[in-house]
Amino acid sequence: MNSNLQQQLDKLLTLALEKKATSEQLQKLNTIVQEDPEALQYCLNFYQMVGCLRNNNRMFEVYLEDASNEMNDQNLLLEEYARYEKVAPAIDIPKEEPTRELIQKLVYPPKEKRSLSKLSIASVIVSAAAILMVAAYVHFVPTKTMTATVTDVMNPKWASVTDTLQVGSDLYNTDNPRFLKSGIVQIQLDHGTTVILEGPCTFSCKSGSLLNLQDGRVFAKVPPHATGFTVETPVSRVVDLGTEFGVQVESDGTTLAQVAKGKAKIISNLSAGDAESDLIFENQAKEVNGRTQRIRTIAYNSESYIQSFDVKSGTVWRGQKGFDLADIVGGGSGFGNGEIGWGIHLESGRSQAINAISTQFRGESKYVPVISNAYVDGVFVAGGQNGACQVSTLGHVFQGIPQTSLRYGNNPYNGASHTVAESGQRFQLTLDSQVCGTVENPSIYLHANAGITFDLNRFRIVMTDKTITEFTARCGIADASAEYHSERNSKADFYVLIDGQPRLTRQNMAAGQVEDVVVEIAPEDRFLTLMTTEGLDGSIIGDWTLFCKPMLVFHKD
């Protein structure tokens, strides 16, 4: 460190000590010690001295007391010399004749060892301590700076009133860590990164590009100009290299990180001084052990973190590849929060729990709008006059529907179980030997002569950053139908319509036959209709018809 910088530091520290420094001078001093490691070390050396002095306050008193006694003795001696000079007799000094002396070797007297008085030592120590205290204050008490702003929340619950944040609240680098007990909070950091925090979690924003996460989960979307954004955990740092990534911190500090897009760098073992690091690429995940602080590769789970949410619709998206329509029928948002056994009554349009006991109902061929479900436009009993059937609230009509009995065995619902009314026997339905109506294999039980229409625009409004490109599913009559009604060989027809136009038609499908459905969806397409009807056998007995894994698929980014 050059002398000019040292002088500048001394001046600024002195002004701060005397409380005469302006905010600009304090900011300048703070900047110097943050940017110049040598200047920082200069201040830290003084800081160590202050720590020692604070534990030895008595030392100053001893030095000053002894120094004071020494000065008093010297003053008394000088006063005595002055009085004696006034009364002492004059002394005659005889003149000496100059004599010539031989040149002799000059011998210098030995140098006397100089010593510092206790007063001098005390003065030096006090000055150094004062300068260091100011340096420590400037470095360890940073200037309060806004680092982030809350942009959205969903049902947040905070540990205390002081932790509470709402939309529009600002966060600062000097804030204490906040504990979000439950719910979701989205913040926009000063450098442009969007972060979604999922409770329970404890966090603080140290700067516009640094988030401290003590426990819980966070997902970050980092724009190109904010590359370098970092999530700091108790045992590691995850540094963005142009990504969307998630970080989870468990109770023992173990850190899990995975990358949805781009890449990131994970750095561990910081406390031991021999940092270990590794790159995480797209669709990869790494873990830092909370005890050993070593990095290892783990399985990637695309649905581990909340990546977006919509308060109005209650939608929470964790990276699923599309909307699950069985979950929608079950009253959910399409992302797993629907209820199995919940559906929509064909004649009233109400959302309600559906009894799995099958019986025979007779309905009218009319379209019933659904108000109780934000994504379902309407339902209907399939069958019509002159081969026509209305399939949307905007009047779209499907031409060519076969004439049916207008009888149906149950209402559309999320699930796949069937109880025979006469015997009470219950079946957990399978399709192609795969159990249906579960979380892993969701299904819509759409008994023959029933139809349901979804409004695609309502899905698009919720996920504005996603494009729906196709509808996929597997359809067929449940395997158990052939077992229970072996003598009948039940048959049914399956239809997938877009705005009333058939995109898939499979007629007279028997139990054991399965159809893989893939229907392209264009941006201008508005309504998707799923429909089943009785086959050429003219009966609905055994028509236990299913759409398994019915999904509106997002375009792959």
MOVEN-V79888 format. One record per pair of residues at least 4 apart in sequence whose C-alpha atoms are under 7 Angstrom apart, sorted by sequence separation. I is the first residue (numbers start at 0). J is the second residue. D is the distance in whole Angstrom. If there is no record, write none. Layout:
# MOVEN-V79888
I_J_D / I_J_D
This chain:
# MOVEN-V79888
0_4_7 / 1_5_6 / 2_6_6 / 3_7_6 / 4_8_6 / 5_9_6 / 6_10_6 / 7_11_6 / 8_12_6 / 9_13_6 / 10_14_6 / 11_15_6 / 12_16_6 / 13_17_6 / 14_18_6 / 15_19_6 / 20_24_6 / 21_25_6 / 22_26_6 / 23_27_6 / 24_28_6 / 25_29_6 / 26_30_6 / 27_31_6 / 28_32_6 / 29_33_6 / 30_34_6 / 31_35_6 / 32_36_7 / 35_39_6 / 36_40_6 / 37_41_6 / 38_42_6 / 39_43_6 / 40_44_6 / 41_45_7 / 42_46_6 / 43_47_6 / 44_48_7 / 45_49_6 / 46_50_6 / 47_51_7 / 48_52_6 / 49_53_6 / 50_54_7 / 51_55_7 / 52_56_6 / 57_61_6 / 58_62_6 / 59_63_6 / 60_64_6 / 61_65_6 / 62_66_6 / 63_67_6 / 64_68_6 / 65_69_6 / 66_70_6 / 67_71_6 / 68_72_6 / 69_73_6 / 70_74_6 / 71_75_6 / 72_76_6 / 73_77_6 / 74_78_6 / 75_79_6 / 76_80_6 / 77_81_6 / 78_82_6 / 79_83_6 / 80_84_6 / 81_85_7 / 83_87_6 / 115_119_6 / 116_120_7 / 117_121_6 / 118_122_6 / 119_123_6 / 120_124_6 / 121_125_6 / 122_126_6 / 123_127_6 / 124_128_6 / 125_129_6 / 126_130_6 / 127_131_6 / 128_132_6 / 129_133_7 / 130_134_6 / 131_135_6 / 132_136_6 / 133_137_6 / 134_138_6 / 135_139_6 / 136_140_6 / 137_141_7 / 158_162_7 / 159_163_7 / 164_168_6 / 170_174_7 / 187_191_6 / 188_192_5 / 205_209_5 / 221_225_6 / 222_226_7 / 231_235_6 / 232_236_6 / 248_252_6 / 249_253_5 / 258_262_6 / 268_272_7 / 269_273_7 / 279_283_6 / 288_292_5 / 309_313_6 / 310_314_7 / 323_327_7 / 324_328_6 / 325_329_6 / 326_330_7 / 327_331_5 / 331_335_7 / 332_336_7 / 344_348_5 / 383_387_5 / 390_394_7 / 391_395_5 / 419_423_5 / 429_433_5 / 430_434_7 / 436_440_6 / 437_441_5 / 445_449_6 / 455_459_6 / 456_460_6 / 457_461_7 / 458_462_6 / 459_463_6 / 479_483_6 / 480_484_6 / 481_485_5 / 484_488_7 / 496_500_5 / 497_501_7 / 508_512_6 / 520_524_6 / 533_537_6 / 0_5_7 / 14_19_5 / 15_20_5 / 20_25_6 / 115_120_7 / 157_162_6 / 187_192_6 / 188_193_6 / 204_209_6 / 205_210_6 / 221_226_7 / 231_236_5 / 248_253_6 / 249_254_6 / 268_273_6 / 269_274_5 / 279_284_6 / 287_292_5 / 288_293_6 / 309_314_5 / 326_331_5 / 327_332_6 / 331_336_5 / 332_337_7 / 343_348_6 / 344_349_5 / 383_388_5 / 389_394_6 / 390_395_6 / 418_423_6 / 419_424_5 / 429_434_4 / 430_435_7 / 435_440_5 / 436_441_5 / 496_501_4 / 497_502_7 / 533_538_6 / 14_20_5 / 32_38_5 / 33_39_7 / 157_163_6 / 187_193_5 / 204_210_5 / 205_211_7 / 230_236_6 / 231_237_7 / 248_254_5 / 268_274_5 / 279_285_7 / 287_293_5 / 288_294_7 / 308_314_5 / 309_315_7 / 326_332_7 / 327_333_5 / 331_337_4 / 343_349_6 / 344_350_6 / 369_375_6 / 382_388_7 / 389_395_6 / 390_396_6 / 418_424_5 / 419_425_6 / 428_434_6 / 429_435_5 / 435_441_6 / 436_442_5 / 495_501_6 / 496_502_5 / 533_539_6 / 31_38_7 / 32_39_5 / 186_193_6 / 187_194_6 / 203_210_6 / 204_211_6 / 229_236_7 / 230_237_5 / 247_254_6 / 248_255_6 / 267_274_6 / 268_275_6 / 287_294_5 / 308_315_4 / 326_333_5 / 330_337_5 / 331_338_7 / 343_350_4 / 369_376_6 / 389_396_4 / 390_397_7 / 418_425_4 / 428_435_6 / 435_442_6 / 481_488_6 / 494_501_7 / 495_502_6 / 186_194_5 / 203_211_5 / 229_237_6 / 230_238_7 / 246_254_7 / 247_255_5 / 266_274_7 / 267_275_5 / 286_294_6 / 287_295_7 / 307_315_6 / 308_316_6 / 326_334_7 / 329_337_5 / 330_338_6 / 342_350_6 / 343_351_6 / 368_376_6 / 369_377_5 / 388_396_5 / 389_397_6 / 417_425_6 / 418_426_6 / 495_503_5 / 185_194_6 / 186_195_7 / 202_211_5 / 203_212_7 / 229_238_4 / 246_255_6 / 247_256_6 / 266_275_6 / 267_276_6 / 285_294_7 / 286_295_5 / 307_316_5 / 324_333_6 / 326_335_6 / 329_338_5 / 342_351_6 / 368_377_4 / 387_396_6 / 388_397_5 / 417_426_5 / 494_503_6 / 495_504_7 / 185_195_4 / 202_212_5 / 228_238_6 / 229_239_6 / 246_256_4 / 266_276_4 / 285_295_6 / 286_296_6 / 305_315_7 / 306_316_6 / 323_333_5 / 326_336_7 / 327_337_7 / 329_339_6 / 341_351_6 / 342_352_6 / 367_377_5 / 368_378_7 / 387_397_6 / 388_398_7 / 416_426_6 / 417_427_7 / 494_504_5 / 184_195_6 / 185_196_6 / 201_212_6 / 202_213_6 / 227_238_6 / 228_239_5 / 245_256_6 / 246_257_7 / 265_276_5 / 266_277_7 / 285_296_5 / 286_297_7 / 305_316_6 / 306_317_5 / 322_333_5 / 323_334_6 / 326_337_5 / 330_341_7 / 341_352_4 / 342_353_6 / 366_377_7 / 367_378_5 / 387_398_5 / 416_427_5 / 417_428_7 / 493_504_6 / 494_505_7 / 184_196_5 / 201_213_5 / 227_239_5 / 245_257_5 / 264_276_7 / 265_277_5 / 284_296_6 / 285_297_5 / 305_317_4 / 306_318_6 / 322_334_6 / 329_341_5 / 340_352_6 / 341_353_6 / 366_378_6 / 367_379_6 / 386_398_6 / 387_399_6 / 388_400_7 / 415_427_6 / 416_428_5 / 493_505_5 / 11_24_7 / 152_165_7 / 183_196_6 / 184_197_7 / 201_214_5 / 226_239_6 / 227_240_6 / 244_257_6 / 245_258_7 / 264_277_6 / 265_278_6 / 284_297_5 / 304_317_5 / 329_342_5 / 340_353_6 / 366_379_5 / 386_399_5 / 387_400_6 / 415_428_5 / 492_505_6 / 493_506_6 / 152_166_7 / 183_197_5 / 200_214_5 / 201_215_7 / 226_240_6 / 244_258_4 / 264_278_5 / 284_298_6 / 303_317_6 / 328_342_5 / 365_379_6 / 377_391_7 / 386_400_5 / 492_506_4 / 151_166_5 / 162_177_5 / 182_197_6 / 183_198_6 / 200_215_4 / 226_241_5 / 243_258_6 / 244_259_6 / 263_278_6 / 264_279_6 / 284_299_5 / 302_317_5 / 364_379_7 / 365_380_7 / 376_391_7 / 386_401_6 / 491_506_6 / 492_507_5 / 149_165_7 / 150_166_5 / 162_178_7 / 181_197_7 / 182_198_5 / 199_215_6 / 200_216_6 / 242_258_7 / 243_259_5 / 244_260_7 / 263_279_5 / 283_299_5 / 302_318_5 / 364_380_5 / 376_392_7 / 386_402_7 / 491_507_5 / 492_508_6 / 502_518_7 / 11_28_7 / 149_166_5 / 150_167_6 / 181_198_4 / 190_207_5 / 198_215_7 / 243_260_5 / 262_279_6 / 263_280_7 / 282_299_6 / 301_318_6 / 302_319_6 / 363_380_6 / 364_381_6 / 383_400_7 / 490_507_5 / 491_508_5 / 149_167_5 / 180_198_5 / 181_199_5 / 189_207_4 / 190_208_6 / 197_215_7 / 212_230_7 / 223_241_6 / 234_252_6 / 242_260_5 / 243_261_7 / 262_280_4 / 314_332_5 / 316_334_6 / 362_380_6 / 364_382_6 / 382_400_7 / 490_508_5 / 491_509_7 / 148_167_6 / 149_168_5 / 179_198_5 / 180_199_4 / 188_207_5 / 197_216_6 / 209_228_6 / 210_229_6 / 211_230_6 / 212_231_6 / 213_232_6 / 222_241_7 / 233_252_6 / 242_261_4 / 261_280_6 / 262_281_6 / 313_332_7 / 315_334_7 / 348_367_6 / 364_383_6 / 382_401_7 / 383_402_6 / 490_509_5 / 148_168_6 / 149_169_6 / 158_178_6 / 179_199_5 / 180_200_7 / 188_208_7 / 196_216_6 / 197_217_6 / 208_228_5 / 209_229_5 / 210_230_5 / 211_231_5 / 212_232_5 / 213_233_6 / 221_241_6 / 241_261_6 / 242_262_6 / 261_281_5 / 267_287_7 / 347_367_7 / 348_368_6 / 349_369_7 / 382_402_6 / 415_435_6 / 489_509_6 / 148_169_4 / 157_178_6 / 158_179_6 / 179_200_5 / 196_217_5 / 208_229_6 / 209_230_6 / 210_231_6 / 211_232_6 / 221_242_6 / 241_262_6 / 242_263_7 / 258_279_7 / 260_281_5 / 346_367_7 / 348_369_5 / 350_371_6 / 382_403_5 / 415_436_4 / 488_509_7 / 489_510_7 / 147_169_6 / 148_170_6 / 157_179_5 / 158_180_6 / 178_200_6 / 179_201_6 / 195_217_6 / 196_218_7 / 220_242_7 / 221_243_6 / 240_262_6 / 258_280_6 / 259_281_5 / 349_371_6 / 414_436_4 / 147_170_5 / 156_179_6 / 157_180_5 / 178_201_4 / 194_217_7 / 195_218_5 / 220_243_5 / 239_262_7 / 240_263_5 / 258_281_5 / 259_282_6 / 366_389_6 / 382_405_6 / 413_436_7 / 414_437_7 / 145_169_7 / 146_170_6 / 147_171_7 / 156_180_5 / 177_201_5 / 178_202_7 / 194_218_6 / 195_219_7 / 219_243_6 / 220_244_7 / 239_263_5 / 258_282_6 / 268_292_5 / 366_390_7 / 368_392_7 / 381_405_7 / 145_170_6 / 146_171_5 / 156_181_5 / 176_201_6 / 177_202_5 / 194_219_4 / 219_244_6 / 238_263_6 / 239_264_7 / 258_283_6 / 267_292_6 / 268_293_7 / 380_405_6 / 145_171_4 / 146_172_6 / 155_181_6 / 156_182_6 / 176_202_5 / 177_203_6 / 193_219_6 / 194_220_6 / 218_244_6 / 219_245_6 / 237_263_7 / 238_264_5 / 257_283_6 / 258_284_7 / 267_293_7 / 498_524_7 / 144_171_5 / 145_172_6 / 155_182_4 / 176_203_5 / 192_219_7 / 193_220_5 / 218_245_4 / 237_264_6 / 238_265_6 / 257_284_4 / 414_441_7 / 415_442_6 / 497_524_7 / 498_525_6 / 507_534_5 / 143_171_7 / 144_172_6 / 154_182_5 / 155_183_6 / 175_203_7 / 192_220_6 / 193_221_7 / 217_245_6 / 218_246_6 / 237_265_4 / 256_284_6 / 257_285_6 / 414_442_5 / 498_526_5 / 506_534_7 / 507_535_7 / 143_172_6 / 153_182_6 / 154_183_7 / 155_184_7 / 174_203_7 / 192_221_5 / 217_246_5 / 236_265_6 / 237_266_6 / 256_285_5 / 413_442_6 / 414_443_6 / 415_444_6 / 481_510_6 / 497_526_6 / 498_527_7 / 143_173_6 / 153_183_5 / 192_222_6 / 216_246_6 / 217_247_7 / 235_265_7 / 236_266_5 / 255_285_6 / 256_286_6 / 348_378_7 / 413_443_5 / 414_444_6 / 480_510_6 / 497_527_5 / 152_183_6 / 153_184_7 / 191_222_7 / 216_247_4 / 235_266_5 / 236_267_7 / 255_286_4 / 412_443_6 / 413_444_6 / 496_527_6 / 497_528_6 / 152_184_4 / 172_204_6 / 215_247_6 / 216_248_7 / 235_267_4 / 254_286_6 / 255_287_7 / 411_443_7 / 412_444_6 / 478_510_6 / 496_528_5 / 151_184_6 / 152_185_6 / 171_204_7 / 172_205_4 / 192_225_6 / 215_248_5 / 234_267_6 / 235_268_7 / 254_287_5 / 345_378_6 / 411_444_6 / 475_508_7 / 476_509_6 / 477_510_6 / 478_511_6 / 495_528_6 / 496_529_7 / 151_185_5 / 170_204_7 / 172_206_6 / 191_225_6 / 214_248_5 / 215_249_7 / 234_268_6 / 235_269_7 / 253_287_6 / 254_288_7 / 345_379_6 / 411_445_5 / 476_510_5 / 495_529_5 / 150_185_6 / 190_225_6 / 213_248_7 / 214_249_6 / 234_269_7 / 253_288_5 / 254_289_7 / 345_380_7 / 411_446_7 / 475_510_7 / 476_511_7 / 494_529_6 / 495_530_7 / 149_185_6 / 150_186_5 / 214_250_6 / 253_289_4 / 494_530_5 / 0_37_6 / 149_186_4 / 150_187_6 / 252_289_5 / 409_446_6 / 475_512_6 / 493_530_6 / 494_531_6 / 0_38_7 / 148_186_5 / 149_187_6 / 251_289_6 / 408_446_6 / 475_513_5 / 493_531_5 / 147_186_6 / 148_187_5 / 407_446_6 / 474_513_6 / 475_514_6 / 492_531_5 / 493_532_7 / 147_187_5 / 148_188_6 / 407_447_6 / 473_513_7 / 474_514_5 / 491_531_7 / 492_532_5 / 147_188_4 / 407_448_6 / 473_514_6 / 474_515_7 / 491_532_6 / 492_533_6 / 146_188_6 / 147_189_5 / 257_299_7 / 330_372_7 / 363_405_7 / 406_448_7 / 407_449_7 / 473_515_5 / 491_533_5 / 492_534_6 / 146_189_5 / 362_405_6 / 405_448_6 / 472_515_6 / 473_516_6 / 490_533_7 / 491_534_4 / 361_405_6 / 362_406_6 / 447_491_7 / 472_516_5 / 490_534_5 / 361_406_4 / 471_516_5 / 472_517_7 / 360_406_5 / 361_407_6 / 471_517_5 / 490_536_7 / 359_406_6 / 360_407_5 / 430_477_5 / 431_478_7 / 470_517_6 / 471_518_6 / 359_407_6 / 360_408_6 / 429_477_6 / 430_478_6 / 469_517_7 / 470_518_5 / 359_408_5 / 428_477_6 / 429_478_6 / 469_518_5 / 470_519_6 / 358_408_5 / 469_519_4 / 470_520_7 / 66_117_6 / 357_408_5 / 358_409_7 / 428_479_6 / 468_519_6 / 469_520_5 / 489_540_7 / 491_542_6 / 66_118_5 / 357_409_6 / 468_520_5 / 489_541_6 / 490_542_7 / 467_520_7 / 468_521_6 / 489_542_6 / 62_117_6 / 63_118_6 / 234_289_6 / 62_118_6 / 353_410_7 / 484_541_6 / 146_204_6 / 234_292_6 / 62_121_6 / 245_304_6 / 353_412_7 / 146_206_5 / 147_207_6 / 357_417_7 / 146_207_5 / 355_416_6 / 356_417_6 / 357_418_6 / 391_452_7 / 480_541_5 / 59_121_6 / 355_417_5 / 356_418_4 / 357_419_6 / 358_420_6 / 390_452_7 / 355_418_6 / 356_419_6 / 357_420_6 / 480_543_7 / 356_420_6 / 345_410_6 / 344_410_6 / 382_448_7 / 476_542_6 / 477_543_6 / 343_410_6 / 381_448_5 / 476_543_5 / 477_544_6 / 343_411_6 / 380_448_6 / 381_449_5 / 476_544_4 / 477_545_7 / 342_411_6 / 343_412_6 / 380_449_5 / 381_450_6 / 456_525_6 / 475_544_6 / 476_545_6 / 342_412_4 / 379_449_6 / 380_450_6 / 455_525_5 / 475_545_6 / 341_412_5 / 342_413_6 / 379_450_5 / 454_525_6 / 455_526_6 / 474_545_6 / 340_412_6 / 341_413_6 / 378_450_6 / 379_451_7 / 454_526_5 / 455_527_7 / 474_546_5 / 340_413_5 / 378_451_4 / 453_526_6 / 454_527_7 / 473_546_6 / 474_547_6 / 339_413_5 / 340_414_6 / 377_451_6 / 378_452_6 / 452_526_7 / 453_527_5 / 472_546_6 / 473_547_5 / 339_414_5 / 377_452_5 / 452_527_6 / 453_528_6 / 472_547_6 / 473_548_7 / 376_452_6 / 452_528_4 / 472_548_5 / 375_452_6 / 376_453_5 / 451_528_6 / 452_529_6 / 472_549_4 / 375_453_4 / 376_454_5 / 451_529_6 / 471_549_6 / 472_550_6 / 49_128_5 / 374_453_6 / 375_454_6 / 450_529_6 / 451_530_7 / 471_550_5 / 48_128_7 / 374_454_6 / 431_511_6 / 450_530_4 / 470_550_6 / 471_551_7 / 449_530_6 / 450_531_7 / 470_551_5 / 45_127_7 / 49_131_7 / 431_513_7 / 449_531_6 / 469_551_6 / 470_552_6 / 45_128_7 / 49_132_7 / 329_412_6 / 374_457_6 / 448_531_5 / 449_532_7 / 469_552_5 / 328_412_6 / 329_413_5 / 374_458_7 / 447_531_5 / 448_532_4 / 467_551_6 / 468_552_6 / 46_131_5 / 328_413_6 / 446_531_7 / 447_532_5 / 448_533_6 / 467_552_6 / 468_553_6 / 45_131_5 / 46_132_6 / 218_304_6 / 445_531_7 / 447_533_5 / 467_553_5 / 468_554_6 / 218_305_7 / 326_413_6 / 466_553_5 / 467_554_6 / 218_306_6 / 325_413_5 / 465_553_6 / 466_554_5 / 42_131_6 / 46_135_6 / 465_554_7 / 42_134_6 / 447_539_6 / 42_135_7 / 447_542_6 / 446_542_6 / 446_543_6 / 447_544_6 / 446_544_5 / 445_544_6 / 444_544_6 / 445_545_6 / 444_545_5 / 397_499_5 / 443_545_6 / 444_546_7 / 395_498_6 / 396_499_5 / 397_500_6 / 442_545_7 / 443_546_5 / 395_499_5 / 442_546_6 / 443_547_6 / 442_547_4 / 32_138_7 / 441_547_6 / 442_548_6 / 440_547_7 / 441_548_5 / 442_549_7 / 29_137_6 / 440_548_6 / 29_138_6 / 390_499_6 / 435_547_7 / 16_129_7 / 16_130_7 / 325_441_6 / 13_130_6 / 16_133_6 / 325_442_5 / 12_130_6 / 15_133_6 / 325_443_5 / 12_133_6 / 12_134_6 / 403_533_7 / 407_539_7 / 381_532_7 / 309_461_7 / 153_310_6 / 325_549_6 / 324_549_6 / 323_549_6 / 324_550_6 / 323_550_5 / 322_550_5 / 323_551_7 / 321_550_6 / 322_551_5 / 321_551_5 / 322_552_7 / 321_552_4 / 320_552_6 / 321_553_5 / 320_553_6
